[in-house]
Amino acid sequence: MKFTNATSHPALAFEGLDQLGQSFHVVVMRQTYTWNEQGVLILADEQDPLRLEDELTDPNDLMSGIVEESDLAHYKPKCDVIIKGHAYVPTGREDQDSFNASIRLQTPDYIILAEPNAATKYAFVEQSSRNTAQDHYQAGQTLIDKTLTILSPRYLLNDSIKGNAHYRLHIEPMPSKVSLNPNTSFGGYSLIEDNNNALNYINKNELIPEDKRHGIKLNPHHGVIAYLQDDSFNAAGTGYCSPIYYKYVQPQHIQLSQVHHPDLLISESIVNQVVKHKLDYDRHNRLVTGFGVRAKSHPERTKLIGEVNEAFIESGEAYPKGFDFAMWNGAYPDQQTSLLMGNEWLTLTNLCKPDTKAASIDKNGNSQLTLYLPETIAYVALASKNAQTMATELPLRLDTVIISPDNQKVNLVWRAIIIDDYKPRKATLFVLNRDEQQTLAAQYFTEATKVIRPYEIG
């Protein structure tokens, strides 16, 4: 298939396979936006390239965690909404040791005033619910509504008595901002280097075989690693301490996580449950949270991969038995939603600097930033190798929204699947902005649909 990108945005076409081994084509496009004083997204002068591999928090540290995944997913059943950057303490509340941050995604309120006056071939011009010229008002729906609690830095300090570890909680003042990288959520790993005396007391079956230790290098700061155990829910997190590490090393301090569900905050009791294998699965699952990417190693995500066993490895099949394409959705489940239209709006609370463009401060000192997606439509014009098959248009679906308030940037990733049965010969990618859509719609409707947004009222 010949692919032509008729847009100013980075895009790529590549082939994929489904669970039955049937091939298809994927078209993916990444757009880069900033926003104006009203919070309306406008195209950035510089467009970011497609992300061809996962982005680590620290490229030199394999355990630092992923903050953004590759754009080369074959298919995402839902749309990921991801926040990168920091949470910011509310104005005037710097002396408190916790605050809330939140994200809300809503569809716009709108009035339908559209009456078709001609047939249209374009797939993106919907005919449904437009049979009359009578006004129809529909209130916006909330698609995502998520609040997390941000804690000030805190540690468990070791007050050992006669070799028995005893920890007390130490709380530090709240900084002006807290990172949203995976390391501020619960999780992490326990590591013992081969020069540590604790190895003399640990069962050799729990250690890495000596002939394999030199092959393990997680970051430049580590020596030869003899023991390694991570939290599969989030190996990049903070607060996890394995039972063996806790018992034989008795660390002088255990740094605790800062980002939590409001009703499940980190405590010494939770750490004790972890080191005694008594933290139940559901609480562990809820304890690991954030506004960004959920680790690929997370049990709830790995089970979507299916059965990876010796039979699969030797089979040469594209996917294991039971593979679910939902594995490609990297956001936490409460930040996944049905695929978006591109006209929704987001409200971020305490997830941007107070002086960020378009942000406001409420009476409680919370910074609020409302961003309006740009009502863009992306589609590919397709021509088939089969002369009897009509040319058609296929819309791209918005399946990833990445908001980076610190950089005043939003990335939108669009994707389309072209089935091989169509026998595509040529695919040309187009994008229509809001003004171009209105011009086109005027050819087919006596009056266009009106989207009502708060900044336009009054």
Secondary structure, DSSP 4 states (H G I P E B T S, - for coil): -EEEE-SSS-EEEEEEE-TTS-EEEEEEEEEEEEE-TT-BEEE-SSPPPP--SPEESSTT-TTS-EEE--S--S--SSEEEEE-SEEEPPTT-TTSSEEEEEEEEEPPEEEE---B-S----TTS--TT-SSSS-EEE---EEEEEEEEEEPPEEEEE--BTTB--EEEEEPPP-SEEE-SGGGSEE-EEEEETT-GGGGGS-GGGSPPGGGGGG--SSTT---EEEEEE-TT-TT-EE---HHHHHHT--SEEE---EE-TT----HHHHHHHHTT---HHHHHHHS--SSBPPTT-HHHHTTT-B-SHHHHHHT-SS-BT--GGGG--B-GGGEESPB-S--EEEEESSS-TTSTTEEE-TTS-EEEEEE----EEEEEEEESSTTSPPEEEE-EEEEEEEEGGGTEEEEEEEEEEEGGG-EEEEEEEEE-HHHHHHHHTTTBSS--EEE-GGG--
